[in-house]
Amino acid sequence: MHIAILTFQGFNEVDSLLALSVLNRVKLADWRVTLCCPETSVTSMNGVTVQGQSSLADLPFADAVVVGSGVNTREIVKDTHIMSALNFDPDRQLIGAQCSGTFILAKLGLLDGVPACTDLTTQPWVQEAGVDVLNQPFSASGNIATAGGCLASQYLAAWVITRLASLEAADAALRYVAPIGEKDEYVSRAIENIRPYIPRQPETGTQQCGA
């Protein structure tokens, strides 16, 4: 099970790395989470350089793709080389986007008729692309999910875990990172944000993407 976190030059560390950390709390034999980058390494909006763990060529084979955000998104959507390499299949893959990553999904035509979440800076760009923006941190329609606000990346990660593993696994992953003394409240709020968008009851068994 491969989850690729699409991470570009100028990426937002909170969005990509928080999702990376929460998703990696799942300890299944075939569970793999990577920072998927268009280059060998990428540097964040605050100067943090990380090595890519997978490439754009791996995207069609991933079970889930999380599109991260960053300060260069408006330039990225104009880059025909990059955009043509973003081959997503929402019938087979889970596709999530964080903040300005929602703008990329909009430009790819994946949000036609689907309301979405994003951050306040990106909101007018997404609206100009013809997508209704919701005033909430997380939303999903089928296999496509969006989150708005840096710390909403925990909800996106929890949704991916629930869909590909189980709600119990998402609970455990969030509980591991939740603040001491606030774990029950923190996890309960996160689960309640994603619960309306889970198509089945994963507590009774593993929920596979596209099932």
C-alpha positions in Angstrom: 0.0 0.0 0.0 1.7 3.1 -1.2 0.7 6.6 -0.1 2.5 9.4 -2.1 2.6 12.9 -0.6 3.1 15.2 -3.6 5.7 17.8 -2.5 7.0 20.6 -4.6 9.6 23.3 -4.3 8.4 25.9 -1.8 6.3 23.3 0.0 4.6 24.0 3.4 6.4 21.9 6.0 3.3 21.5 8.2 1.1 20.2 5.5 3.5 17.6 4.0 5.5 16.5 7.1 2.6 16.3 9.5 0.7 14.1 7.1 3.9 12.1 6.6 4.3 11.6 10.4 0.7 10.6 11.1 0.5 8.3 8.1 3.7 6.5 9.1 2.1 5.6 12.5 0.4 2.8 10.7 2.5 -0.3 11.1 1.4 -2.7 8.4 3.8 -4.9 6.4 2.9 -3.4 3.0 2.3 0.2 4.2 4.6 2.7 2.6 4.5 6.5 2.7 6.7 8.7 0.6 7.4 12.3 -0.2 6.8 12.3 -3.9 8.8 15.1 -5.6 9.4 16.3 -9.2 13.1 16.6 -8.4 15.7 14.7 -6.4 15.3 17.2 -3.5 12.9 20.1 -2.7 13.3 23.0 -0.4 10.4 24.3 1.7 9.0 27.8 2.0 11.1 28.2 5.1 14.4 26.8 3.7 14.1 23.2 4.8 15.5 20.8 2.2 14.3 17.2 2.0 15.1 14.3 -0.3 12.3 12.9 -2.5 11.4 9.3 -1.8 9.5 8.7 -4.9 9.0 10.5 -8.2 6.1 11.7 -10.4 6.5 8.5 -12.5 5.3 6.6 -9.4 2.0 8.5 -9.0 -0.1 6.2 -11.3 0.8 3.2 -9.2 0.1 4.7 -5.8 -2.9 3.6 -3.8 -3.4 7.2 -2.5 -2.0 10.5 -3.4 -1.9 13.6 -1.1 -1.3 16.8 -2.9 0.6 19.2 -0.6 0.6 22.9 -0.6 3.2 25.6 -0.9 4.1 29.1 -2.1 4.7 28.1 -5.7 1.3 26.5 -6.5 0.2 29.2 -9.0 3.4 28.7 -10.9 3.1 24.9 -10.7 -0.4 24.9 -12.4 1.1 26.8 -15.3 3.9 24.3 -15.7 2.6 22.0 -18.5 5.4 19.4 -17.9 4.5 18.9 -14.3 0.7 19.1 -14.7 0.8 16.5 -17.6 2.7 14.2 -15.3 0.0 14.2 -12.6 -1.8 11.2 -13.7 -4.5 10.4 -11.1 -7.3 7.9 -11.3 -10.0 8.7 -8.8 -11.8 5.4 -9.6 -8.8 3.5 -8.3 -6.9 5.9 -6.1 -7.7 8.0 -3.0 -6.8 11.5 -3.9 -6.5 14.2 -1.2 -5.4 17.8 -1.4 -4.2 20.2 1.3 -4.8 24.0 1.1 -3.3 25.2 -2.2 -3.1 21.6 -3.3 -6.9 22.0 -3.8 -6.1 24.5 -6.6 -4.1 21.8 -8.4 -7.0 19.4 -8.3 -9.3 22.1 -9.6 -7.0 22.8 -12.5 -6.8 19.1 -13.3 -10.6 19.0 -13.5 -11.0 16.7 -10.6 -13.3 19.0 -8.6 -15.9 19.6 -11.3 -19.2 19.8 -9.4 -17.5 18.9 -6.1 -17.3 21.5 -3.3 -13.9 21.7 -1.6 -11.9 22.9 1.3 -8.8 25.1 1.1 -7.0 27.9 3.0 -8.0 31.5 3.0 -5.2 32.6 0.6 -6.1 30.0 -2.0 -9.8 30.3 -1.7 -10.3 33.0 -4.4 -8.1 31.0 -6.8 -10.2 27.9 -6.3 -13.4 29.9 -6.7 -12.1 31.5 -9.9 -11.5 27.9 -11.2 -15.3 27.3 -10.7 -15.2 25.3 -7.5 -17.4 26.1 -4.5 -15.3 26.5 -1.3 -16.7 25.2 2.0 -16.2 26.9 5.3 -14.9 23.8 7.1 -11.6 22.0 7.6 -12.3 18.8 5.7 -14.6 17.4 3.0 -14.7 14.4 0.8 -16.7 13.1 -2.2 -16.1 9.5 -3.0 -12.3 9.0 -3.4 -11.5 12.7 -3.5 -10.9 14.7 -0.3 -9.7 18.2 0.5 -8.6 20.0 3.6 -8.2 23.6 4.5 -5.8 25.1 7.1 -2.3 23.7 7.8 -3.3 21.7 10.9 -6.3 20.1 8.9 -3.7 17.8 7.4 -4.3 15.5 10.3 -7.9 15.0 9.1 -6.7 14.2 5.6 -4.2 11.7 7.0 -6.8 10.1 9.2 -9.2 9.8 6.2 -6.6 8.0 4.2 -5.8 5.7 7.0 -9.4 4.9 7.6 -10.1 4.2 4.0 -7.0 2.1 3.4 -6.7 0.4 6.8 -9.4 1.0 9.5 -10.9 3.6 11.8 -9.1 1.9 14.7 -5.8 2.5 12.9 -6.6 6.2 12.4 -7.6 6.5 16.0 -4.3 5.0 17.1 -2.2 7.2 14.8 -3.9 10.4 15.9 -3.8 9.3 19.6 0.0 8.9 19.3 0.6 12.5 18.2 -2.2 14.1 20.3 -1.2 16.4 23.1 -1.0 14.9 26.6 -4.1 15.5 28.6 -6.1 16.2 25.5 -5.9 12.9 23.7 -9.6 11.9 24.0 -10.9 15.3 23.0 -8.3 15.7 20.2 -9.0 12.3 18.6 -12.8 12.6 19.0 -12.8 15.9 17.1 -10.7 14.6 14.3 -12.7 11.4 13.9 -16.0 13.4 13.9 -14.6 15.6 11.1 -14.0 12.6 8.8 -16.7 10.2 9.9 -19.5 11.7 7.6 -17.2 11.0 4.6 -16.5 7.3 5.3 -18.7 5.2 3.0 -18.8 2.1 5.2 -18.2 1.1 8.8 -14.5 0.3 8.8 -14.6 -0.9 12.4 -15.9 -4.2 11.2 -13.0 -4.8 8.8 -10.5 -3.3 6.4 -11.9 -0.6 4.0 -10.1 -0.7 0.7 -10.0 2.2 -1.7 -12.6 2.0 -4.3 -14.5 -0.8 -2.6 
